Structures are given as structure tokens and as C-alpha cells.
Amino acid sequence: MLKRPRPAVGPLRDLKDLLYEAYLAAGHPSLDEIAGDIAEAEAEDCAVTGAPSRDTIHRCISSTSLPPNQADAVSVAVVLARRAAWDEADLAARTRELWIRAWLAVQPGEPVTEFADPFALEVHRAIEVESSDTDALPLLPAYVERDHDARLRAAVLEAVAGRSRLVMLVGDSSTGKTRACWEALRLLPAQWRLWHPIDPTRPEAALAELERVGPRTVVWLNEAQHYLLTANRDLGQRVAAGLRALLREPPRGPVLVLGTIWPEYWDILLREPAGGSEDPHEQARKLLASNDLSLPTSFTGTDLRALELKARDDPRLAYATERAEEGQITQYLAGAPALLERYRTAPKPTRAVIEAAMDTRRLGHSLALPLPLLEAAAEGYLTGAQWDLLPDDWLDKALAGAVGPLRGARGPLTRIRPHKGDAASAQPRYRLADYLEQHARTHRLTVRIPASLWSALLDYASPPDCTVLAEAARTRGLLHIAGQFYQAAAAAGDARAAERMGDLLENAGRGEEANGWYLYAAELCDGDAAPESMGNLLLLAGRGEEAVSWYERAVRESPYWEDGEDQSPIGMRLLHAGWPGLALPWIQRGAEAGDREAWRYAAGVLHEEGRVEEEISWAKKAAESGVAGFFREAVALLDRADRSDETIAWILDCVQAGASEAYPYAVSLPRQKHDKERALALLQERATAGDMRALGPVADALTAAGRPAEALTAYRRAAEAGDRTAKRMVVRLLRSTGRTDEAVRWLQSRAEDGDRDAPQYLGDVLMQLGREEEALDVWYQRAADVEYVRLFGMYHAAADTLLRAGRPDDALAWLQARAEAGHKDAFNQMIQLLRRLDREDEAIRHLRAKADSGDNSASLSLLQLLQETGRVDEQLDWYKRSADTGSTLSMAVALSTAGQIEEALACYERAVQEEYFVRRSAAEMLAKAYGPEAAMSWLQRHAYVGGGVLQEAADVLKVAGRGRESVNVLRYGWDPDGSIAAEWHVNHQTR
């Protein structure tokens, strides 16, 4: 029975109560029964006009959210009324009325016509300039449309025409992203609404009302990373999933989702996870893919000319046009150059406060920075003497230098003043200018975070920020600091933080401590978490039986789990956690519901536990279900059990049932003649019934029975059906009976009829007959033009024939002609042949030409050949050319090999963000050249690249013979000064 929903008092509550009472009066039918009633309604049944899915029916009756489509809610009400013998017209009318009242009461957003202030939607303020008519200037400088505006306009007009759209503007800070969205709003009719979710936090605001977004609504996601890249990954995933649902549900459309994001955040969200690793942004990646609109960083060409025309009437544009460098007009308008100048020339105390703010945001702290945090952190950005000589009012003077506006635009720091109705903050809070934040993310990436900032963050960061900061500390190998952040967040009730602390300890080889934190996470959930999440936590804590009880509850309470295929992932979790017996039923249910991979895992569990009878039964069931590979497995299991009679009977039964995987086994039955005859008869029955897959096995069986004429007829039929093996058997049988000319004619006929295999096979036969010229010039050439032949290496067969005839130049010419026709295998074999003939100079020349055309594979082959032939100078020259086009890693490796360590290190610096293994490679190079301490320093400066830095450090220390330190750095991490942390423990307690 479905659970009764309890939304807030109002029309939505009245609607839910009405539908639930009808559901009870109808005898609480299942979701399938209700869906069946709706599906069976006649086309002319005007009372049932919706077509809700099971999930939508569940939402209508048991969810606290408003059904997105009125027709769906009414259809559910009508079929319930019919089951309950109520007045269906009355119930339908009341449902319609309540749905409309609820929809009017809950739809988020305001009419677009009410948004007159661009700054309320976070458009940057522009610089102010002296002008005689300053008061007459509009709020924003005149707008110059560029290529991206035309594409944005097209998307907006699509939404107006009725198609829901998402457009994510991707560009650096202050490139005009939000302004472009603001200008696009002018295209919307007055009946459109705009919803900008920001309170209490952006993702929480989005989730709270996303389900209530209705047609003709703009969802305004400025700085979309705040919605999708959240401290609690589940939160961002849920926002992305909600947006995907909104965009793909026609009754809720049209809607227009407009967002802006920096490129580095876009890259994180779109990045595919490495094989087998966690996929933290799957929903966001699917939401955003192919919906980006990139903005240029500067004005060029015709855009500059259009800008000059607009600048005649706007002194701000004119001022920026005259002074901006490299066409970066929008950045200048937002005050970017002045910000950098203020930062770089600021007095030491002011710069210390600004850099503390830059690093705080770089670590992921939210926008609002408490003043005590900045004050406490500043010490680490000054020398001891500078700190001691500061006057008592140093902070006021430092703030005065950081907060002052620049030509009307924000200064480096801006005081955040609460708006009317907002809760007052206990301490002043400041926001860092966006441009300086992005500058820090680029130019301070490798700067060590001082201990004073970590300490200040532990003292003043809010619990939600603590989770993000914990991840930043953990990435940098600062496990103790990460643990303290997790502890603070967990003490505030964040179960996810407690779980992440368990993960940290588990990865550090401290499993017993990890189990305690996993249990603590489960306690913090206190039953409020989804049953599946509770099960996961208990499983991590080593309590498999308790986890299963929660998983079973999840299946009982949610219609999502009624599809058995969705249950196999739970089985896999149990299996990987070391509970094979508990895992097996879940994996088997998933397999039987359609999860093909689950069949294999279930078989493995049965095998490992020695449950032979069940393993045989499972293998046979899998084979009969069409799971590839299990027929062979079942036969092998039966053979090992010495059950040959059962094997034969089962094979023949499978043949009769049309299981094509059984056909080859039927041909090779080892028993009496009558078994073989029955197998042949069954195969012929299948072939006569139109099963083309049986033709080849019929022919094989006839051949084995000594009936070549009948076998040849069967092979011909199989060959005509596309069986490649049968084609070769036709040729073999014809030739074995002295009918070679007939074999050649048959292959020629097949080739003329378009058979893709025939040219290759005919070439083989002609080569064996000594008709090389015909084979090479006609049939192998035709085979080379058939795309799939590349997989079979026929170019080499032709070339090898010419080589055996003492014609290497002809062999090379043949391969080169095929290569020039675009066949990659022919090119590779030409290079191999040149090397086999000791003609490396020619091979290098061909590889250079192909690499110059942009072929990366040829470039790698060239580098390898240059290295193998000892041409170090040429190799380095080529690496330098590659570096000019962005491939710096190869050059780093070559320079390292040549002993040019500093030059190699400079290349590694440029390449470290391109590939995850670059950091390790550079560390290994430094350890060999200068010792492990140099490697440790490099790893710590580049820890931000991603996880795994402590393992890399441990490996370097182990190679250096420092085993104890290798173990300790994995278990305890580093301290902020770079030393290996002493033993530490973090308990489940508040700070």
C-alpha cells in the first residue's frame, strides 16, 4: 500500500488528500493495476486523457510534489473513482480545480517583465568614467552582439516556439556570459517567468522548487558550478537529475534553462571517469553534453568594428576600447586590469588579506568569507618581522585598501551586507572579486597553503564549507586536517561527511577506525536516509546482514526496485564487500531480469563456494537464456561431472529449441551413430524452418558423415547466407575433388555479386595456383578496397608473395598504393617492410610526412624509430615541434631520457594537468636526479591535480629504501609544512 503524503497545508494538501481517499476507497490497487485501467480506457473516453507512467501515478497519489500534468492527475482520479464506485465527473472536476489552485500557488519565479535590475541577476557592474552626461547613461554599457549571441537567440526562440532548451555559456570570468543571458531575456513574451534559486543555498533552493517549475519559465543558473559541483555530491547530482527531468517532460514545457560557468568547472563536470572508478558527475555530464555555448575572451575583427561604432555613444565603451589590451573589452569594463594592479601593488598587509581570500576560495569555501577568518589567516602570508611590526589598526587599513571600489566596479573585496529579511551575520563577511578568484586558480595553483589558513578555516568555516574543505585537504594529502573538517561537518549532522571520513581511513589502511565512522554515519542518518543509503553505510561498516535488511526495505518501499535488473548492483556491492552468500540472490534476480553481466558473476559465486549442482543448473539456464559463452561452460561442467548422457540430451534439446550456440556441439557428438543421425535431423529441421545459422553445422555434419555432395550443397547455401567459414569450405571441397576451375568461377561469381569476402579468398586460391599477377593486380587490390579486410592483414600476404619472388620494390609499391588510398594497415606494413629491409631513412621520411598531416599514431611511431636508431637530436627536435602544438609530455620524457632535467621539468609543469600520470613521472625523474625530497616537494606542489598523491609519494620513498616513511605517509599523510604527519586520531565528537 502506498504511503500517504503530507505536504504543507494549502491547495496541494487538499489535492493529495482527495486523491489518497479515492485510492483507499478503490481498495488501494497496485500501480500496475491503475496503469492498466488507464491503458484500457477507450480512445473516445474523454475523461481519461492522460497517459501517466507508473512513476507518475506514484507521484500523483503518494508524493508531496504536484503532478506536473493536470491530465495525468485527472486520469488517475477517474480510474480510482470507477473502482470505488464514486461519481467520476465530480471527482474529476474537483481534481482539476485543486490542481490549478495548487499550480498557481506553487509555481516558482516571477514574470520576466518584473526584472528591471540586471545586478539582481548578477550581471557585473561596469566601470565609471568622467563624462558630462554620466547621469543620462543607462545602467549597463551599450551591448555589442557577437556570434554567440546569434546562437543564443536561436535557442531562446526555439523555447518560445515550444521546445524546451538548455544553454550553458562557458567562458572565463568577466567575458560577458551573464550579460549575454540578460540581453536574451528581451526576446521572451510577457507571460514568461524567471526563477533564480539562491536561498538558503543555491542547490538547496533549486531542489526545493524544481519539481514545481511550470511551462514558460526561465531557470536562471548563473555560476552553475554552485548548483552542480556541490560539497555533497549527491546534492549536485539530484539538481542535475531534476533539470534533466524538467527538460524531457513535455507537459512541463517549454522551459529555458540559462546558465553560465567557467571552463575549468565545465571540464570537471564533463570529464569521463577512468574505467571502473566512481562517476560523481554522471547526471551533470548527461545534462550538459552538447549544450555548451563558448564565449571568446576578446573582441576581434568585425566585432571590434561594431564596438567602435557603439563606443561613439557610450563613454564607458570608448574608455575601455582605448585602454583594453588584446581586445579584452568586457574584462576591462568589469575592472579586471585595475583589480590586478590594486592586488599587485597593495601594501603587504592588504595583499596578505587578499591572498588569504584568494586561497580560501581556491580551496572551495563558499562566496561569503568571514572577517575573523581572513584576519587569522593573514599571518601566514607575512614574514615574522612583518607580522611583528604591524600596527594595532592594521586590519582596518588593510581592508580600506582592499575594499575600495575601482572606477565604480567592485574592489578586490566587497562587504556583503544582508538584504531586508535576511538573517544578520555575527561577523562581517566579504566576497572576493570574480576576476581575482579566477586569477588565483591559474596563478596560485602550486602555491603551498600556509598552516595559518588551514587553522583559521578549522576555527571559522561553517559546517557545509567544512565538507568541501575536507576534500581539498584530502586531495593535497593533508589527512589529519581533512579528518578535522569531516569531524566538524559530521558533528553538525552531516552523515555524508562521516562516510567520507570512513573512506579516508579505509584508503589509509585503517579499516577498524573506518568501520566506526561508517557506523557513526548510519547513526547520523537516524532512519531519515533512503533505505539503500543506510544499507550502503552498514555494508561499509562490515555489517552485511543488517545491510541486506535495509536493501530489502528499499525494494519493498520504492517502485523503482520492482525491476529485478536494478537489484544486481546491490548484489555486486555485497560481493565486493566479501559477502558472496548474501550477494548471490540479488545477482541472480538481476540476471534473470535482463542484466547479462550478472549471469557471469553469479556463476563465479557458485563455483567459488563449490555448489556444483547449482552451478550446472545456472550455466544451463544462462545458456538457454541466450547469454554468450555459457553453453560451452555448461557442457564443460557436465563433462567434468561425467554426465555424458545428460550432456547429449541437453545439447539435442537446445538444438530443437533453436539455440544456435548448441549447433556446433551437436555436430561433434562423440557417442553412437543414432545420436549423430538425430543431431543431423534436428539441424536439418532448423535449416528447413528458415534458421540460416543451422546451414553451416548441417554441412559440417554431412561432411563428417561422409556425404560430400550433400555437404557441398549445404555449404553453398550457408555461404550465400553470409557464413564465411562455409565459403572457404566450398572452395576446399571443390578443390579436393579436382574441381579447382569451378571453385575459381564460383568465387568470381560471388565477387561480382558483391560478396565482400570473395576477392580475398579468390586471391588466396590464385596465389596457390601460381597466378600471382592476377591475384595481386586484380583480386587482392579489390580486397584492399573492402573496409573490413584491414582486420585480416591481406596487404601483408600480397607483399609477402612479391618478396618471395624477389621483388621488394614491387611489394613496397603495392603497399604504398594501398596506403595512399587511405588504408592505415597498409601504411604500417610498408613501414615494417622498410625497416625489415634496413631502409630506416625512407621509413622516417614517410612517417614524418604522415605526422605532419596531424596523424598522432605516425608521430609516436616516428619518435620510437628515432629513439631506436639513436637519433637523439632529431628526436628532441621533433619533440620540440610537438610541444609547440600542445604535446609537451613526450618532449618531457625525451629531455629526461637525455639527462636535461630542468628542461624536462619545465615541460612537465606545462603537461601536469593534461594526464594524471604526469605528476608521478616527474616525481620519479626528480627522485633519480636529486633525491626523494625533491620528488616530495614536486608532488606536494602539484597535489591539486587529483587523488593518489600519497601513493605516489609512498612509492618514491619505498624505492629510496625509506620503508617506514612510505607506510606512514599513506596512513597519516602530510602536515601543512610538508613533513610526514605524526600518528593522529579523530574521534566522533564535536569541535
N, C-alpha and C positions, 0 to 999 in steps of 0.2 A: 504494500500500500504506500502511496506517495505521501511525503511529509507535507504538513500544512504550512504554507508560507506566512510570514508575519511582517509585511512591510509597514512603514510608518502610517499613522492614521491619515486618511485622506481618500481621494477617489481611487487610487491604486489599491489601497487596502480593501475598499468596498468591492472592487472588481475581483480581486483574488478570493475574497470570502464567498462571493456569489458563485464563481466557478468551482471552488472546492466543495461547497454544499451540493452543487449539481453532481460533482464527481462521487461524493458519498452516497447520494440518493440513487445514483446509477449502479451502485454495487461495487464501487472502486475498481472499474475494469482496468486491464493492463494497457500499457502504451500501445502494444501491438493491436489489441482489440479496438482501441479508439481509432488508430491509424487505419485499420481495416474497414471500420464503419465509414470513415471519410472517403476512402478509396472506392468503396462500393456504391457511394451516392451516385445517382443517375446524373448524366450531363445536364439535364434540364432542371435538376434540383437547385433552384435559385438560393435556397437557404444555406447550402454548403458550397461556397465559392473559393475557399482557401484550400491549400494542399500542404499542410504543415508536416514536417518530418517528426520522427519520434522525439528528437531533442526539443523541437519547438513545442510539441504537445506537453512535454515535461515542463518547459518554461511557462506555458500558459497556466498550468494547474499548480505547480509546486515551487516555482521560482519567485523570488521577491522582485524581479525586474518586470517591466512592462513588455508584453509580447510586441515585437517590432511591427507586426502586420495585423491590422484590425480584422481582416477577413479570416485569418488563422484562428484568432480568439473566438470569433463568432461561429466558425465551423465546429470547433471543439465544443462550444456551448450547445449547439443544435444537436449533435450526436449524443451528448450526455443527457439532454432533455428527452430525447426519444427513448433512451434506455430507462430513464427514471419515470417515464410517462408524465412529464411536465408539459406545460404549454410552451412549445418550442419558439413560437413567434414572440411571446412575451420575454422569454429568456434571451433571445437574440437581440431584441430591441434594447433591453437593459444592459446587455454586454456592450453593444455599440455605444450607447450613451456614456457608460462608465469608462470605456476605452478612450473616447475623445476627451472626456474631462481629465483623465489621468495623463494623457498625452500632452494636453495643454499645460498641465501643472508641472510636468517634469522635464519637458524638452529643454536642454541646456542652451545657453548662448543668448545673444541679443541681436536685434535687427542690425544689419550692416550699416544702415543709414545713421545709426546712433554713434558710430565710431568716427569721431572727427579729430581725435588727438592721436597722431602717429606714434608719439612717445609712449602712450599707454600700451601699444603693441610692440614696444621695444625697438623701434627704429632709432638709429643713432642720431643724437643732436649734431648739428653741423657747427663748424667754427663761425665766429662772429668777426666781421670786418668793419672798419670805419667807412661810413657812407652817408651821404646827405639824406638819403631816403630809407635808412635802415628800418624805421618803424613800418614802412609800407611793404617790406619783404614778407613773403609767406613763411610759414613755419619751416618748410624744407626748401632746399635749393631746387632750381628747375631740374626736371628729370630728362635725361638723355637715354632714349631707348637703344638697346643693343640686340645682338642676335638672340640672346637667351630670353629677352622679353617677348619676342615673337613666338617662341616655342611655349613660353608660359601662358601667353594669351590664348594660344590654340587649346591648351589643356583646360583653361578656365571656361572657354566657350563650349568645349565638349561637356563639361559638367553642367553648364546652363542648359544645354540641349538634352540632358537627361542621363548622361553616363558618368558614374562616379569615378573620380580620378584622385591619385596621389602624386604630388610633385615635391621632391626633396631637392632644394637648392644647395649645392655643395660648393663651398668656396672658403678662402681664408678670411680671417677677421677683417671687417670693415671693407668688404668688396662689393657691398650693395645688395646682399641677399634679402634682408628683411625689407629694405626699401622697394625692391622689385615686387615682393609679395603685396606690399601696401598699395602699390600702383595697380596691381592686378585686381584689387578689390573693386576698383571703379567699374569694372566690366559686369558686375553682378547686379541683377534686378533687385528692387527694394524688398521683395518678400524673402530674400535670403537672410540667414542669420550667421553670426560668427561666434564661435566658442573658443575661448582662450583659457584652458585649465591651468591654474597656477597655485591654488590654495587648498590644503595646507602645504603640500609639496606638489610639484608638477605631476609626477607619475601617480600619486595618490588621488589627485584631483581628476586626472584622466580616467582612472579606473572607476572612481565613484560614479561618474555620469556617462561613461562611454556607451553603455547599453541603451541610454535614453536619447542618444543623438538621432534626430529625425531627418527627413528629406530637406534639401536645400539649406544645408548647414556647412559652413567653412570651419574645419578643425584647424586651429592655428597652433602649430608646434614650432615656435621659434626656439632655436638651440635644442634641436630634437634629441641631442645626446642626454639631456636631463630626463627625458621620458623613456628612452630605450636602453641607455647604459647606466643602470642603477646599481646602488650598493648591494641591494638584494636582487640577484639576477632574475629570480622568479618574477619580481615586480615588473621589470622591463619586458620580460617575455610575455607576461599577461597583457601589458599595454599593446605590444605588437600584435598579439593574437586577437585582441579586441578590435584593433584597427583593421586587421585582415577580414574579420567577420563583418564589420561595418561596410567595407568596400565591396564585398561579394554578395551582399543580401539586397537584391533589387528593391524589395518593398521599403527599405530604409533610405533609398537613394532618390535623387542624386545627392552625393556629398562631395566636397572638395577638401582634401587634406593638403595643407600647405605647410612645409617645414623647411628649416634651414639647419645646416650642420657644417662643421669644419671637416676638411679632408681626412685628418688623422682619425677622427671618430667614425667617419664613414668607412674607412679601411678596416677598423676593428670590427664593425658590425657586419661587413660583407665578407670577412675572411673565413674561408672554409677551414674547419678543424682538421688537424692531422688525423690520419687513419686510426680509428679506434679511440680517439680522445673525446673528452666532453665537448658538447656543442652548445656553448652558453647563449648564443645569439641566433638560434635556428629560426625562431619566429620573426625576428627583426630582419634577418637576411632575406627571407621569403617575402616579407612585406616590401622591402626597399628595392629588391633586384629589378633593374631596368626602369626604375622610376626616378633616376637622378637627373639633375639639370646643372651642369657645371658652369660656374661663373669665372670669367677671366680676372686676373689680378690687375690688369691695366687697360687703358684705352689705347687703341691703335687704329691706324688707317682711317676709314670713313667715320668711325666713332669719334675720333679726335676732331674731325671737321665739323661734325654735328655739335660737339661740345663747344667749339669756338663760337658757333652761331648762338647757342643758348647763353653763353657767358656774357654776351653783349648786354643782356637784360638782367643779369644776376651777379652782383659784385662778389659774392662768395665763390661762385663758379670761376669767375675771372681771376680771383686771387689764387685759387687752387691750381688753375691751369698754368699760371705764370710760374708757380713755385714747385709744384709736384715733380718728383723725379720719375723717369721711366713710365710716364703715363698713369701713375697710381693716384688718380684723382679722388676716388671715394675714400681711400685711406687718409689723404690729406684733409679732406673735408671733415673726417671724424677726428682729426687732431693727432694722427699717428706720429708724424715726424716730431711734433712738439713734445709728445709723450716720451719718445725715446731720448730726446735732448734733455728733458727735465730729469729723467731717470739717470742718464749717464753723467750729468754734471751736478747732481744733487750732492749736498754735504754728506759726509759719512753716515751720520745718524739717520738722515732721511732715506738714504739709499739702503741702509740696513732694514728699515721698516718695509720699504717697497720690496726688497728681495725676500724678506720673510713672507710677505703676502704672495709673491710670485711662486715661491716654493710650496707654500701651503696649498695654493690652487693646483699646482703641478702634481701634488700628491693625491688630489681628488676631493679636497674639502669643498663643501658647498659654497655658494657665492658669498654669503654673509660671514665676514671674518671678525671675530670679537677683538676689541682693542686690547684687552689683557693678554690675549694670545700673541699678538704682534709685539707687544711690549716685552713679554717674557722671552720671545724667540730672538729678539734683535741682538742680544749679547753675542750669540754665535756668529754674527756677521761683522763683528768688530774685533780688532786686536785687544789684548788685555789692557794695553796702555790707553787705547781709545775709549774703552769702556770705563776705566777708572777716572778719566778726565771729563766725563760728561757732566754738564751742569744739572741741577735738580729739575729744571724745567725742560730737559732735553726732548722729552716725548712731545710736548706741546709744539716746540719749534720744529721737530721732525714732521709732525702731522701738518703743520702750516705749509711746509714745503711740498708735501705730497698731495694735499687735498685741493689746493688752489686750482680753479678752472683755467683752461688754456684756450684763449680766443672763443670763449663761450662753450667749448666742449668740456667733457669731464677731464679732471686731472688724473694722475696715476691711481689715487684712491678717492673714493666718494663715500661720504657718510650716508648710510641707509637710514632714512627717517621713516618711522611707522606711519602708515596711512590711517585715515579715520576708520575705526572699527578693528584695527589690528592690535594684537596684544603687545604691550610695551616690552622692550628688551631690557634686561637688568643691566647690561653693559652696552656702550656704543659699539656699533658694528659698521664695517666698511666693506666696500666692493672694489676689487681690482679692475682697472680698465681692461676691456677685452683684448686690445691690441698688445698690451704688455703681457697678458696671460699667454697669448699665442707665442710671443717673442720668447718667453721663458721656456715654453715647451720645446722650442727649437734650439735656443742658445744656452740653456742651462741643463740640458739633458744629462750630461755626465758630471755635473757639479754635485759633490757629496752634500747630503742634507746634514746640517750640524746637529749635534746632540741637543742643543738648546731648543731647537724647533720640535724635535720629537717629544722632548719633555713638556714643552708648552702645549702641544697638541693633546698629550695624555691628560693634562690638567684642565683644558678648556674646551676640547671638542665635544660636540653633542653626541649622544648615542648613535643616531643614524650616520653621522660622519665617521664614527669610530669603526664601523664595518668597512667603509671604503679605505680608510687609512690603514686598517689592518692588512688589507690586500696589498696596498702599496709597500708596506714594511715587509710583508712576506715575500713579495717579488724580489725585493732587494736583499733577501737573506737575513733580515733582522727579525729572527723568530721570536725572541723574547719580547720585543716591542710589539710585534704583531699579536702575540698572546695577550698582552695587557690591553690592547684595543679590543680584541674579541671579548675579553673578560668584561670590560666596561659595557659593551653593547649587550652582552648576554645578561648582565646584571639589570639592565633596563628592560629585559623581557624579550630580547631578540633571539629566538631559537635558532635561526639560521646562523648567527654569529657563533653560537655554541657548537653547532655542527661543523662549521668551518674550522674552529679550534681543534675539534676532534680530527679533522682531515690533516691539519698541520702536524699534530702529534703522530698520527699514523704514518705519514710520509717521512717523519723524522725517525722512524723505528721505535717509537714509544707507544706501542699498541695498548698496553694496560691503562696508561693515562688517557689515551684516546677514547677507550670504551667508557670511561667515567664521563667524559664530556658529551659523548653521544647520548648517554642516558640522561644527562642534565638537559640536553636539547629536547628530548622527549618529554621530560617533566615540565619544561617551559611551555611546550605546546598545550599541556593540560587538557588534551582532548579536543582543542579547538582546531588543530591542524586536520587536513584531509587524512582519512584513514591510510591511504597509500603512503603519505609522507611519514606518518607515525610508524608504519611498518618499515620503511627505509631506515629510519633512525634506530629502531630496535635491532634491525639486522646488522647495521654498522657496529652496534654495541655487542654483537655476538649472541643475541637472544633470538635465534631462528624461530622457535615455536611461537613466541609472542608476536614476532613479525608476521608470521603466517596468519594468525588470528585477525590482525589488522588488515591484511590484504584481503582475507575472506570477507571482512566487513565492507571493504571498499567495493568488492564485487556485488554484494547484496544491495548497497545503498545507491549505486550510480548506474544508470542505464548504459553509460559508456562501456562498462565491463561486460555487458551481455554478449559482445562479440568475443568468442573464445580466443581469437587470434591475438587480441590485445593482452592476453594473460601470459603469453610466453616470455615477455621481458621480465616479469616478476620471477618466473622460473629461472631465467638466466642470472638474475641478481642472487637468488638463493644458491644457485650452483657455484657461481664465482666466489660467494662468501663461505663456501665449504659445507653446504647442506644439500648434498645430491639427493638424498631420500625425500626431503621436503620439496625439492625443486621439480622432481620428475612429474608429478600430476599436473603442475602448471604448464610445463613444457609440452607435455602430451596434449593437453587441451588446446594449446596454441597451434600445435602441429595439425591436429585434426580439424581445426577451424581454418587452416589455409597457410600457416607460416611454414614455408618449405624448409627453412634452415633449422627449425625446431626439431624436425624429424631426426636429423643427424645428432643433435645434442642429446636427445632422449635415448637414442641407441647407444651413445657413448656412456651415459649413466648406467644403463642396464648392463653393458659389457664390464664396466669397472666394478660393479657390485656382484658380478658372477651370476646374474639371473638369466641363465642360458635360454630356458623355455620362453620367457617373456621377450628376450632379445630376438629370438627366431620369429615369434609371433609379430613383434613390432616391425621387423625388417620386411616380412611378407606383407603386412598391412601397408607399409610405406610404398613398397613396390607396386602393389595393386592400386595405390592412390596416384601413381604416376610420378613419384619422386625419383629423380635421376640417380642412378648408381646403386639403388637398394636391391634391385633384382640380383645383381652379382653378389651383393652382401648376403642376401638370404640363401642363395644357392651354396655359397661357401660355408655358411653356418650349418646348413643341413648336411653338407658333405662331412664337415668336421664331427658332426654328431652321428655319422654313419647311418643316415636315414635316406638311402638312395631311392627306395620305393616311393617315399613321400616326396622326394625331390622331383622325380619323373612325373608323378601325378599332378603335382602343383604346376610344373612347367607347362604341361599339356592343358591344364585348366586355364592358365593365363593366356596361352595361345588362343584357345577357344573364345576367351573373353576379349581378344583383340589387344592384349598388352604387347606392344611391338618389342619391348626390351627382352621378351621371352623368346622371340623368334630364333635368334642365333643359337640359343641353348637347345631349342627343340631340334635343330639341325644336327647337333653334335651329341645327341643322346647316346650313352655308352652301352645301353642294355640290348635286349633281344630285338630281333628283326621286326616283330609286331609293334614294338614301341616306335621304332623309326617310321614304319609304314603309317601308323596312326598320326605321328607328328607331321609327316608329309601331307596326309589327307587334310589335317586341320589347317595347315598353312595354305594349301590349295583352296580350301573353302574361304579362307580370309581373302586371298587374292581374287577369287571369283566374285566375292561380295564387294570388290572395289577398293580393298586395302592395298594401296601401292607399296606400302612398306613390307608386305609379305612376298613380293615378287623375287627379290634378291635371295632371301632364305629358301624359297621354293626351288630356285635354280641351284643353290648350293646343295640342297637335299637330293635333287635329281642327279647332280654330279657325283655325290657320294654313293648313290645307289647304282651307278654305272649306266646311266641313261643320258648320254651326252647330247643326243639330238634334241630331246625334250628340254634338257638343261639350257642349250643354246637359245631355244625359243623363249624360255623364261628370262634368260639374261637380257635378250633383246628388249623384251617388254619392260624389264626393270631399268635398262639403260635409257629407254625412251621416257621413263618416268623421272629420270634425273639421278639415278643411282650411279655414282662414279665408279665404285668397285665393280659393278656389273659391266660397265663399259670396258674396263680392262679385261674382264673375264671373257667377254665376247671375242675380243682380239686374241686372247690366249687360246681359246678353244678352236677358233678358226685356223690359227697358225699351227696348232698341234695336230690338226688333221690335214695339213698341207694346203690350206685354202688362204694363203697369205694375200694373194691379189684381192680376194673377196674382203679380207679384213681392211686392206687399204681403201677399197672402194666404199666400204661401209663407213669408215671414219671420214672420208671425203664428203660423203653424203650428209653425215651428221654435222660436219663443219659448215657446209653450205646451208644447212637448215638452221644455223645459229647456235649450235651446241658449243658452249664456252670451253669445254674440256677437250673437244676433238682435235683442235690444232696441235695442242701439246702432245696428246697421245700419238697422233699421226707422225709428228716429228720424231718421237721416240722410235716408232716402227721403222721409218725410213732411215734413220741413223743406223739401226741394227742391220738393215738391208744394204748399207753402203751407199745410199743415195743422199750423200751429205749436202750437196749443193741445193737440192730441192728442199731438204729438211731445214737448212739454215735460211735460205733466201725467201722461202715461202711460209712454211708452217710454223717454225719457231718464231719468225717475225710476227706472224699473226697471233701466236700465243702471247707474245710480249705485249701486244696491244690490248689484251684482255686483263682487266684490272686485278682479278683475284690471283692470276698466275704468279704475281710477285711473291706470293707466300710459298711457292714451291721451288724457287731458285732455278728456273729453267734457263735464265740467261747464262748461268754458270755451265749448264750442260752443253749449250751451244758453243760457248767459248772453249770449254774443255776439249770438245771434239776438234776444234781448229788447232788447239795447242798440240794435241796428239798427232795431228797431221803436219806439225812443224810450221804452223802459220800464226805466230803470236801477234803480229801486226794486224792480221785479219780479225783475230779474236778481240783485240782491243778496239778495232774499228767497229765491230759489231756491237760491242758493249757501249761504246761512246754514242753510237746512233740511237740505241735504246735509251741511254741516259738523257740525251738531248730531247728525246720525245717525252721526257718527264718521269721516267721510271727510276725511283730512288735506289732500288736494289741493284739495278744495272750500274749506276754510278759507283756504288760501294764496291761492287765486284771489279769494276775497272780499276779502282784504287788498289784493291787487294792484288790484282794481277800485275799492276805496275810494280808494286813492292816485291812480289814474288819474282819478277824479272830484274830486280835490283835497279829499277828506274825511278828512284825516290824523287829526283828533281821534277820529273813530269807529274808525279803524284802530287807533289807540293803545289805545282803550278795550277793543276785542276782544282785542288782544294781551296787555294786562295781565291780563284775566280768564283767558286760557288759560295764561299764565305762572304765575299764582297757583296754578293747579291742578297745577303741577310740570312743565310742558312746557318742556324746555330749549331746543328749537328756537324756540318762541314768545318765550322770554326773549331769545335772541340777536337775533331779528328786531326785537323792541321796542327793544333798545339801539341797533341800527343805525338804526332810524327816528328815534329821539330825537336821535341824532347828526346825521343828515342834515337834520333840521328845526331844528337849532341850539338844542335844549332842553337845554343843558348841566346846569343844576341838576337837572332831572328825571332826566337820565341818571345823574348822580352819586348821587342818592337811590336809584335802582334798583340801582346797583352796590353801595351800602352794604347794601341789603336782601339782595342775593345773597351778600355777604361773610358776613352773619350765618348763612347756611346752608352755608357752606364754599366758595363760589365767590369766591375772592379775586383770582384772576388778572385777571378782567375789570375789577374795581374798580381794580387797579393800573394797567392800561392807560388807563382813563378819567382817573385822577388825574394820570398822567404827561402825557396829552394836555392837561389843564387847567393844566399847569405846577406842580402841587402835588407836588414831587419827594419831599420827606421822607415825606409821607403815602403816596405810591406805593411808596416803598422799604419801608415797614413792611408793605405788602400783599405785595410781592414776597418778603419774608422769610418770610411765612406760606405762600406758594404755591410756594416754590422746590423743594420735594420732590414736588409734585404732577405737574409736567410738566417734561420735560427741557429745553424751550426757554425756561423762565422765567429761568434764570440768564443766558442770552445777552441776553434782552430788557432785564433790569435793567441789565446792563453797558452796553448801548448807550445807555440813558437817562442813566446816570451820566456816560458819556463826553461826551455832548452838554451836560449841565448843568454838570459840574465838571471835565471833562478826563479823559484816559485813565488817569491814576494812580488816580483814584477807582474807575474801572472795574476796574483790575488788582487793587486791594485787595478789591473785592467778589468777583471771580472766584476769588481765592486762598482767601478765607474759605469759599466755597461749592463748592470743587473736589470735596469728598467726594461730591457728588450723583451723579457719574458721569463717564465719559470725555468727551473733547472739549474740556476746558477750555483747553488750549493753543491749539487752533484758534480758539476764541472770543477769546482774548487777542490772537492774531495779527491777527485781523480788525479788532479795535478799534485796534490800533497802525497797521495799514495805512491805515484811514480817517483817522487822525490825521496821516498823512504820515510815519510813522516806519517806513519800509520795511525798513531793515536790522534793526531790533529785531524787526520782525514775523517775518522769516526766522529770526533767531537763537532766538527763544523756541520756535519749532517744532522747531528742530534740537537745542537744548540744554536747554530747559526753564528752571525757576527754581531758585534756591538757597533754603534754608530761610528766609532773611530777606526773601524776596520779590523780590529783584533777579534780572535775567536772568543765567543761569549763563554763565560763560566757556566757551570751547571745551574739551571734555573727551573722553577716550577710555578705554574699559575693555577690557583685553586678556583673553585666555583664560589666566588664571593664578590660583593660589590666593592667598588673602589672607595 
